[in-house]
Amino acid sequence: FRCLNSPSLYMLLRNCWERYNPNDFEKFGENCLFIILLGSKLGLYTSPFIMLCLYRRGYLCLDGMMTLTKFSVSVGVILGTSYCIRSYGRCTNPRYTEFCSKLDEVKKASSERTLKNIKNYDFEFESWPVEYEYSQSLAVPRRQDSASWRSTIASLIRSPCSVVGYMVLHTFGIRMLYPGSTSILNYVLFNVLMDGRKTLIENMHGIRYKLKTKDGNYIDTMFVDKRPRPGSANQTTAKGNTLVICSEGNAGFYENGIMPTAIHADFSVLGWNHPGFGCSTGMPYIDQEQNAMETVMQFSIHKLGFQPKQIILYGWSIGGYSTTWAAKHYNDVKAVVLDATFDDILPLALRQMPDVLEPLVKLTIRCYADLNVAANLAEYQGLIKLVRRSQDEIIATDPGDLASNRGNMLLSKLLKRRYPLLLNATTEPILCNWLVTTAAEQASLMEEFNVNRQECQRILSEYREQYGSKYPYSSLGAQLTDEENIRLVLYLAEHYMVDYAANHVTPLPSRIFMNITADI
């Protein structure tokens, strides 16, 4: 009976990773269960039309209900029989029974040995052992947003619209923001993600962990340890003592995402899937995203043993929100690297919707999905590197127009926050000119304005010696000429942002990641 509701097995490790081969009984039972599950899903999504058809055909009367009851009982019998056939197939398969025995060992007594044994299998994540659970005693104080629309009076005034906005987000809105959370995409990519896990484990010596968040979600993570240790399977360097935490985009998964960029740069790397992505449970609403990110940070510090000053937060696309939220609350992390990230989700959301829906979109985003990367980044005091894709078609409000790339606005807001006096009526047009040009043209602009990097570094160093290094540098630029301010703004723009001639989804080469982290 233990095989009646035991987890599906996908892969197992012998001499190498190989697909699990079920016998004919298990295949038949599994296929029947899949057909019933698919039918129930389709029935759920088309239930209004089904109810209408049943009503028109008279099935909602007493006689009709008897027919529906017989149909339901028949489906139930088929369902139960399918479970039994699948169970028989599993219990007569030696490889599956061996897997079940090792899983039972973990459930009875979780130890390093039993966990190592069960990690030689890839199976349903629901049955995967939890190795770290969110701890309230280790939680960081959360900084609450103070936007005026959150006030009680505003909420009362807007309550009818807020209800509509809530319904929009919790039906199709969240799936438009995060298509990686849709069942259909997860189903289509199932084999791709499984192969990605296999590659990370087999070729890069990754270790899979299951984390439990504050709200009860389970987060699927993968850790590649490159810390220098005697007898380590990985090629290790001193850079392995730094952990890069990778946050993926709105349709990205750690199995096929940005982890290799940091791994090939010789860092230790931790990848994780957003709630609802891949094997992670939940949905990527803001509170669940924040809870997942905090659990990942706790796990990195208190389980893996990396101190915040040894952690680089690396976010791609919408993953920049989770990354900057963590930077805002863990201000002593080593650095933040943002690739193809926007300043604010609202302009991008408005671009996708008809103009007539603009008020509803604004209210929904600001109330329930306010992914404001720039606001989070403004609270972080450490090192920041931005990568802008000059051919980015996703985070530009006008695809093909470099000036509309929201990465430009992210840099501008960052500079305004950190160096408020430097950006003025004289310097802002020059910065705008620099932002609408590619790397080669930017170099020409630097030459045109005679930017001396050593001189700019000297000015910044003298300011820190006199006023300290905490941002904002509120008086920097007050005693400088307009020409000196222009040079300093261009130097800072070049310092914070790297231009990469690629579209949104092209993987960032490891050499670029190594270059931008060389001085971190």
C-alpha positions as CSV (number, residue, x, y, z in Angstrom):
1,F,0.0,0.0,0.0
2,R,3.0,2.4,0.4
3,C,3.2,2.7,-3.4
4,L,-0.5,3.7,-3.7
5,N,0.2,7.4,-3.2
6,S,4.0,7.5,-3.3
7,P,5.8,10.1,-5.4
8,S,6.6,9.8,-9.1
9,L,10.2,9.0,-9.8
10,Y,11.9,10.8,-12.7
11,M,15.6,10.1,-12.7
12,L,18.1,8.1,-10.7
13,L,21.9,8.0,-10.3
14,R,23.7,4.8,-11.1
15,N,27.1,5.2,-12.9
16,C,25.5,8.4,-14.3
17,W,22.1,10.1,-14.2
18,E,19.5,8.2,-16.2
19,R,15.8,8.4,-16.7
20,Y,13.6,6.1,-14.6
21,N,11.9,3.5,-16.8
22,P,8.5,2.5,-15.4
23,N,7.1,-0.9,-16.3
24,D,3.9,-1.3,-18.4
25,F,1.5,-1.4,-15.4
26,E,2.9,1.8,-13.9
27,K,2.8,3.5,-17.4
28,F,-0.8,2.5,-18.0
29,G,-2.0,3.7,-14.5
30,E,0.0,6.9,-14.8
31,N,-1.5,7.7,-18.2
32,C,-5.0,7.1,-17.0
33,L,-4.5,9.3,-14.0
34,F,-3.0,12.0,-16.3
35,I,-6.1,11.9,-18.6
36,I,-8.4,12.2,-15.6
37,L,-6.4,15.1,-14.2
38,L,-6.3,16.9,-17.5
39,G,-10.0,16.5,-17.9
40,S,-10.6,17.9,-14.4
41,K,-8.4,20.9,-15.2
42,L,-10.2,21.6,-18.4
43,G,-13.6,21.1,-16.7
44,L,-12.6,23.6,-14.0
45,Y,-11.6,26.3,-16.6
46,T,-14.7,25.7,-18.7
47,S,-17.1,25.1,-15.8
48,P,-19.4,28.1,-16.7
49,F,-19.9,26.7,-20.3
50,I,-20.4,23.1,-18.9
51,M,-23.0,24.3,-16.4
52,L,-24.8,26.2,-19.2
53,C,-24.9,23.1,-21.4
54,L,-26.0,20.8,-18.6
55,Y,-28.8,23.3,-17.8
56,R,-30.0,23.5,-21.4
57,R,-30.0,19.7,-21.8
58,G,-32.0,19.2,-18.6
59,Y,-29.3,17.5,-16.5
60,L,-29.8,19.8,-13.5
61,C,-33.2,18.2,-12.7
62,L,-33.6,15.1,-10.5
63,D,-33.4,12.6,-13.4
64,G,-30.4,14.3,-14.8
65,M,-28.7,14.4,-11.5
66,M,-29.0,10.6,-11.4
67,T,-27.2,10.3,-14.7
68,L,-24.4,12.7,-13.5
69,T,-24.1,10.7,-10.3
70,K,-23.6,7.5,-12.3
71,F,-21.0,9.2,-14.5
72,S,-19.2,10.5,-11.4
73,V,-19.1,7.0,-9.8
74,S,-17.8,5.6,-13.1
75,V,-15.0,8.1,-13.1
76,G,-14.3,7.4,-9.4
77,V,-14.0,3.6,-10.1
78,I,-11.6,4.3,-13.1
79,L,-9.6,6.6,-10.8
80,G,-9.3,4.0,-8.0
81,T,-8.4,1.3,-10.5
82,S,-5.8,3.4,-12.1
83,Y,-4.2,4.1,-8.7
84,C,-4.1,0.3,-7.9
85,I,-2.6,-0.6,-11.3
86,R,0.1,2.1,-10.9
87,S,0.8,0.9,-7.4
88,Y,1.2,-2.7,-8.5
89,G,3.6,-1.6,-11.3
90,R,5.7,0.4,-8.8
91,C,5.9,-2.3,-6.1
92,T,7.0,-4.9,-8.7
93,N,9.8,-2.6,-10.0
94,P,13.0,-3.2,-8.0
95,R,14.4,0.3,-8.7
96,Y,11.2,1.9,-7.5
97,T,11.0,-0.2,-4.3
98,E,14.7,0.6,-3.6
99,F,13.9,4.3,-3.9
100,C,10.9,4.0,-1.6
101,S,13.0,2.3,1.0
102,K,15.5,5.2,1.0
103,L,12.7,7.7,1.1
104,D,11.3,6.0,4.1
105,E,14.7,6.1,5.8
106,V,14.8,9.9,5.4
107,K,11.3,10.2,6.9
108,K,12.2,8.1,9.9
109,A,15.5,9.6,10.6
110,S,16.9,12.6,8.6
111,S,20.7,12.4,8.6
112,E,23.6,13.4,6.4
113,R,23.8,9.8,5.1
114,T,20.0,9.3,4.4
115,L,19.8,12.8,2.7
116,K,22.8,12.0,0.5
117,N,21.2,8.7,-0.5
118,I,17.8,10.3,-1.4
119,K,19.6,13.0,-3.4
120,N,20.6,10.3,-5.9
121,Y,17.0,10.5,-7.2
122,D,14.9,13.1,-8.9
123,F,11.3,12.7,-7.8
124,E,8.1,14.7,-7.0
125,F,9.2,17.8,-5.1
126,E,6.2,17.4,-2.7
127,S,7.9,14.5,-1.1
128,W,11.4,16.0,-1.1
129,P,12.7,16.5,2.5
130,V,12.8,20.0,3.9
131,E,16.3,21.0,4.9
132,Y,15.7,24.6,6.0
133,E,12.7,26.3,7.5
134,Y,12.2,30.1,7.9
135,S,13.0,31.2,11.4
136,Q,11.1,34.2,13.0
137,S,14.0,34.7,15.5
138,L,16.4,35.3,12.6
139,A,14.0,37.6,10.6
140,V,15.2,41.1,9.7
141,P,13.0,44.1,10.5
142,R,10.9,44.9,7.4
143,R,10.7,48.5,6.2
144,Q,7.1,49.3,5.3
145,D,6.3,51.4,2.3
146,S,4.7,54.8,3.2
147,A,2.9,55.6,0.0
148,S,-0.1,57.9,0.6
149,W,-2.5,55.5,-1.2
150,R,-2.0,53.0,1.5
151,S,-3.7,55.2,4.1
152,T,-7.0,54.2,5.5
153,I,-9.0,57.1,4.0
154,A,-7.6,56.4,0.5
155,S,-8.4,52.7,0.9
156,L,-12.0,53.5,1.8
157,I,-12.5,55.9,-1.1
158,R,-11.0,53.5,-3.6
159,S,-12.4,50.3,-2.1
160,P,-14.7,49.4,-5.0
161,C,-11.9,49.9,-7.5
162,S,-9.4,48.1,-5.2
163,V,-11.6,45.1,-5.1
164,V,-11.7,45.0,-8.9
165,G,-7.9,45.5,-9.0
166,Y,-7.5,42.6,-6.5
167,M,-9.6,40.3,-8.6
168,V,-7.7,41.3,-11.8
169,L,-4.3,40.5,-10.2
170,H,-5.4,37.3,-8.6
171,T,-7.0,35.9,-11.7
172,F,-5.0,36.7,-14.9
173,G,-2.9,39.7,-13.8
174,I,-0.2,37.8,-11.8
175,R,0.2,35.3,-14.6
176,M,0.8,38.1,-17.1
177,L,3.5,39.6,-14.8
178,Y,5.0,36.1,-14.1
179,P,4.1,33.7,-17.0
180,G,6.6,31.2,-15.4
181,S,3.9,30.5,-12.8
182,T,1.4,29.2,-15.3
183,S,0.6,25.5,-15.3
184,I,0.8,25.2,-19.0
185,L,4.4,26.6,-19.2
186,N,5.5,24.5,-16.3
187,Y,4.1,21.4,-18.1
188,V,5.7,22.3,-21.4
189,L,9.1,22.9,-19.8
190,F,9.0,19.9,-17.5
191,N,11.6,17.8,-19.3
192,V,13.7,20.8,-20.1
193,L,13.9,21.7,-16.4
194,M,14.6,18.1,-15.4
195,D,17.5,18.1,-17.9
196,G,18.7,21.4,-16.5
197,R,18.8,20.0,-12.9
198,K,20.7,17.0,-14.2
199,T,23.3,19.2,-15.8
200,L,23.7,21.3,-12.7
201,I,24.1,18.3,-10.4
202,E,26.1,16.0,-12.8
203,N,28.4,18.5,-14.4
204,M,28.6,21.4,-11.9
205,H,28.2,19.3,-8.7
206,G,25.1,21.2,-7.6
207,I,23.2,20.2,-4.5
208,R,19.4,20.6,-4.4
209,Y,17.6,21.9,-1.3
210,K,14.0,22.4,-0.3
211,L,13.2,25.4,1.9
212,K,10.0,26.3,3.7
213,T,9.0,29.9,3.9
214,K,7.1,31.9,6.5
215,D,3.8,31.5,4.6
216,G,4.2,27.7,4.2
217,N,5.5,27.7,0.6
218,Y,8.3,25.4,-0.5
219,I,11.1,26.9,-2.5
220,D,13.2,24.8,-4.8
221,T,16.9,25.8,-4.8
222,M,20.2,24.6,-6.2
223,F,23.6,25.3,-4.6
224,V,27.0,25.0,-6.3
225,D,29.8,25.2,-3.7
226,K,33.1,26.4,-4.9
227,R,34.7,27.2,-1.6
228,P,38.3,26.0,-1.4
229,R,38.3,22.7,0.5
230,P,40.5,19.6,0.4
231,G,39.2,16.9,-1.9
232,S,36.4,19.2,-3.3
233,A,34.8,17.9,-6.5
234,N,34.6,21.4,-7.9
235,Q,37.6,23.4,-9.2
236,T,37.9,26.0,-6.5
237,T,39.4,29.4,-6.2
238,A,39.4,32.2,-3.6
239,K,36.4,33.6,-5.4
240,G,34.4,30.6,-4.3
241,N,34.3,32.1,-0.8
242,T,31.8,34.6,-2.3
243,L,28.2,33.4,-2.8
244,V,26.2,34.8,-5.8
245,I,22.4,34.5,-5.2
246,C,20.7,34.4,-8.6
247,S,17.1,35.7,-9.0
248,E,15.5,34.8,-12.3
249,G,13.2,36.7,-14.6
250,N,9.4,36.3,-15.0
251,A,9.7,33.2,-17.1
252,G,13.1,32.1,-15.9
253,F,14.0,29.0,-13.8
254,Y,17.3,28.2,-12.1
255,E,17.5,25.0,-14.2
256,N,18.0,27.0,-17.4
257,G,18.6,30.5,-16.2
258,I,21.5,32.8,-15.1
259,M,23.3,30.4,-12.7
260,P,26.0,29.3,-15.3
261,T,27.1,32.9,-15.8
262,A,28.2,33.1,-12.1
263,I,29.4,29.5,-11.9
264,H,31.8,29.9,-14.8
265,A,33.1,33.0,-13.1
266,D,34.3,30.7,-10.3
267,F,31.9,32.0,-7.6
268,S,29.8,29.7,-5.3
269,V,26.2,30.1,-6.6
270,L,22.7,29.6,-5.2
271,G,19.8,29.6,-7.6
272,W,16.1,29.5,-6.6
273,N,12.7,29.4,-8.3
274,H,10.0,32.0,-7.6
275,P,6.9,30.7,-5.9
276,G,4.8,28.9,-8.4
277,F,7.8,28.4,-10.8
278,G,9.0,24.8,-11.5
279,C,8.7,22.8,-8.3
280,S,8.3,25.8,-6.0
281,T,4.9,26.1,-4.5
282,G,2.7,29.2,-4.1
283,M,2.3,32.2,-6.5
284,P,4.6,35.1,-7.0
285,Y,2.6,37.8,-5.2
286,I,4.7,40.5,-3.6
287,D,4.4,39.1,0.0
288,Q,5.3,35.6,-1.1
289,E,8.2,36.8,-3.2
290,Q,9.5,38.7,-0.2
291,N,9.1,35.7,2.1
292,A,10.8,33.5,-0.3
293,M,13.7,35.9,-0.7
294,E,14.1,36.2,3.1
295,T,14.1,32.5,3.5
296,V,16.8,32.2,0.8
297,M,18.9,34.8,2.6
298,Q,18.5,33.0,6.0
299,F,19.4,29.7,4.4
300,S,22.5,31.2,2.8
301,I,23.7,32.8,6.0
302,H,22.7,30.3,8.7
303,K,22.8,27.0,6.8
304,L,25.4,27.4,4.1
305,G,27.6,29.6,6.3
306,F,28.1,32.7,4.1
307,Q,28.2,36.0,5.9
308,P,26.3,39.0,4.3
309,K,29.7,40.6,3.3
310,Q,30.4,37.4,1.3
311,I,27.2,37.6,-0.7
312,I,26.6,39.2,-4.1
313,L,22.9,39.6,-5.1
314,Y,22.5,39.0,-8.9
315,G,19.1,39.6,-10.5
316,W,18.0,39.4,-14.1
317,S,14.9,41.2,-15.4
318,I,12.0,41.1,-12.9
319,G,14.3,39.2,-10.6
320,G,15.8,42.6,-9.9
321,Y,12.8,43.3,-7.5
322,S,13.6,40.3,-5.3
323,T,17.3,41.2,-5.5
324,T,16.9,44.8,-4.5
325,W,14.4,43.9,-1.8
326,A,17.0,41.7,-0.2
327,A,19.6,44.4,-0.6
328,K,17.3,46.9,1.1
329,H,16.9,44.6,4.1
330,Y,20.4,43.1,4.2
331,N,22.3,46.3,3.7
332,D,25.7,44.8,4.4
333,V,25.8,42.4,1.5
334,K,28.9,42.7,-0.7
335,A,27.3,44.0,-3.9
336,V,24.3,44.0,-6.1
337,V,24.4,43.2,-9.9
338,L,21.3,43.9,-11.9
339,D,21.1,42.7,-15.5
340,A,18.3,43.9,-17.9
341,T,16.3,45.3,-15.0
342,F,13.8,48.2,-15.0
343,D,13.2,51.0,-12.5
344,D,9.4,50.5,-12.1
345,I,7.1,47.9,-13.4
346,L,4.2,50.3,-14.1
347,P,5.4,51.9,-17.4
348,L,6.0,48.4,-18.8
349,A,2.6,47.2,-17.6
350,L,0.8,50.2,-19.2
351,R,2.6,49.5,-22.5
352,Q,0.9,46.1,-22.7
353,M,-2.7,47.2,-21.9
354,P,-5.2,49.4,-23.8
355,D,-5.2,53.1,-22.8
356,V,-8.8,52.8,-21.6
357,L,-7.6,50.5,-18.8
358,E,-4.8,52.8,-17.6
359,P,-6.6,53.9,-14.3
360,L,-7.3,50.2,-13.4
361,V,-3.7,49.1,-14.3
362,K,-2.2,51.9,-12.2
363,L,-4.4,51.1,-9.2
364,T,-3.8,47.4,-9.5
365,I,0.0,47.7,-9.8
366,R,0.4,50.3,-7.1
367,C,-1.8,48.5,-4.6
368,Y,-0.9,44.9,-5.2
369,A,2.1,44.5,-7.5
370,D,4.3,47.6,-6.9
371,L,7.6,46.2,-8.2
372,N,9.6,49.4,-7.7
373,V,13.2,48.4,-8.1
374,A,14.6,51.9,-8.0
375,A,12.9,52.6,-4.6
376,N,14.5,49.5,-3.1
377,L,17.9,50.3,-4.6
378,A,17.8,53.8,-3.1
379,E,17.9,52.2,0.4
380,Y,21.0,50.2,-0.3
381,Q,24.4,51.6,0.6
382,G,26.8,49.1,-1.0
383,L,28.3,48.5,-4.4
384,I,26.0,48.4,-7.4
385,K,26.6,47.3,-11.0
386,L,23.9,47.6,-13.8
387,V,24.0,45.8,-17.1
388,R,21.9,47.4,-19.9
389,R,21.0,45.4,-23.0
390,S,21.2,47.9,-25.9
391,Q,18.9,45.8,-28.0
392,D,16.5,45.0,-25.2
393,E,12.9,44.5,-26.5
394,I,11.3,43.7,-23.2
395,I,12.1,46.5,-20.7
396,A,11.9,49.3,-23.3
397,T,8.6,51.0,-23.5
398,D,9.2,51.5,-27.2
399,P,11.1,48.4,-28.5
400,G,14.0,49.4,-30.7
401,D,14.4,52.8,-29.0
402,L,17.4,52.8,-26.7
403,A,16.1,56.0,-25.0
404,S,13.0,54.2,-23.7
405,N,15.0,51.4,-22.0
406,R,13.9,51.5,-18.4
407,G,17.5,50.7,-17.3
408,N,18.3,54.3,-18.2
409,M,15.7,55.5,-15.7
410,L,17.1,53.2,-13.1
411,L,20.6,54.6,-13.5
412,S,19.2,58.2,-13.4
413,K,17.2,57.6,-10.2
414,L,20.2,55.9,-8.6
415,L,22.5,58.9,-9.4
416,K,19.9,61.4,-8.2
417,R,19.5,59.5,-4.9
418,R,23.2,59.1,-4.3
419,Y,24.5,62.4,-5.7
420,P,21.6,64.9,-5.5
421,L,23.6,68.0,-6.4
422,L,25.4,66.5,-9.3
423,L,22.3,66.1,-11.4
424,N,21.0,69.5,-12.4
425,A,19.8,71.5,-15.5
426,T,23.4,71.4,-16.9
427,T,24.4,67.8,-16.3
428,E,21.1,66.0,-16.9
429,P,20.9,66.7,-20.7
430,I,24.5,65.4,-21.0
431,L,23.6,62.3,-19.1
432,C,20.6,61.7,-21.3
433,N,22.9,62.0,-24.4
434,W,25.2,59.4,-22.9
435,L,22.3,57.1,-22.1
436,V,20.9,57.1,-25.7
437,T,24.3,56.0,-27.2
438,T,26.0,52.7,-27.4
439,A,29.4,51.8,-25.8
440,A,31.5,53.1,-28.7
441,E,29.7,56.4,-28.8
442,Q,29.8,56.7,-25.0
443,A,33.6,56.5,-25.2
444,S,33.7,59.3,-27.7
445,L,31.5,61.4,-25.4
446,M,33.9,60.8,-22.5
447,E,36.8,62.0,-24.7
448,E,34.8,65.1,-25.9
449,F,34.3,66.2,-22.3
450,N,37.8,65.3,-21.2
451,V,36.8,62.9,-18.5
452,N,39.9,62.1,-16.4
453,R,39.0,59.0,-14.4
454,Q,41.9,59.4,-11.9
455,E,40.8,63.0,-11.2
456,C,37.2,61.9,-10.6
457,Q,38.3,59.1,-8.3
458,R,40.4,61.7,-6.4
459,I,37.4,64.0,-6.0
460,L,35.2,61.2,-4.6
461,S,38.0,60.0,-2.3
462,E,38.4,63.5,-0.8
463,Y,34.7,63.8,-0.3
464,R,34.6,60.5,1.6
465,E,37.5,61.5,3.8
466,Q,35.8,64.7,4.7
467,Y,32.1,63.7,5.0
468,G,32.1,59.9,5.2
469,S,31.0,57.2,2.7
470,K,27.3,57.0,3.6
471,Y,24.9,58.0,0.8
472,P,23.6,60.4,-0.3
473,Y,26.6,62.6,-0.9
474,S,24.4,65.6,-0.3
475,S,27.1,68.3,-0.8
476,L,29.2,66.7,-3.6
477,G,29.3,69.1,-6.6
478,A,28.5,72.3,-4.6
479,Q,32.0,73.6,-4.9
480,L,32.7,72.2,-8.4
481,T,32.4,74.0,-11.8
482,D,29.8,72.9,-14.3
483,E,32.5,71.2,-16.4
484,E,33.8,69.3,-13.4
485,N,30.2,68.2,-12.5
486,I,29.6,67.0,-16.1
487,R,32.9,64.9,-16.0
488,L,31.9,63.5,-12.7
489,V,28.4,62.5,-13.8
490,L,29.8,60.8,-16.9
491,Y,32.4,59.0,-14.9
492,L,29.8,57.8,-12.4
493,A,27.4,56.7,-15.2
494,E,30.3,54.6,-16.7
495,H,31.2,53.3,-13.3
496,Y,27.7,52.0,-12.5
497,M,26.5,50.9,-15.9
498,V,27.9,48.4,-18.4
499,D,26.4,48.3,-21.9
500,Y,25.9,44.9,-23.5
501,A,24.9,44.7,-27.2
502,A,22.3,42.0,-26.9
503,N,18.6,41.4,-26.6
504,H,16.8,40.6,-23.4
505,V,17.1,36.9,-23.3
506,T,20.7,36.4,-24.5
507,P,22.7,34.8,-21.6
508,L,25.2,37.2,-20.1
509,P,28.7,36.0,-20.9
510,S,30.8,35.0,-17.8
511,R,33.6,37.3,-19.0
512,I,31.4,40.3,-18.6
513,F,30.3,39.1,-15.1
514,M,33.9,38.6,-14.2
515,N,34.8,42.1,-15.4
516,I,32.1,43.9,-13.5
517,T,32.8,42.0,-10.3
518,A,36.6,42.4,-10.6
519,D,36.7,45.4,-8.4
520,I,34.0,44.2,-5.9
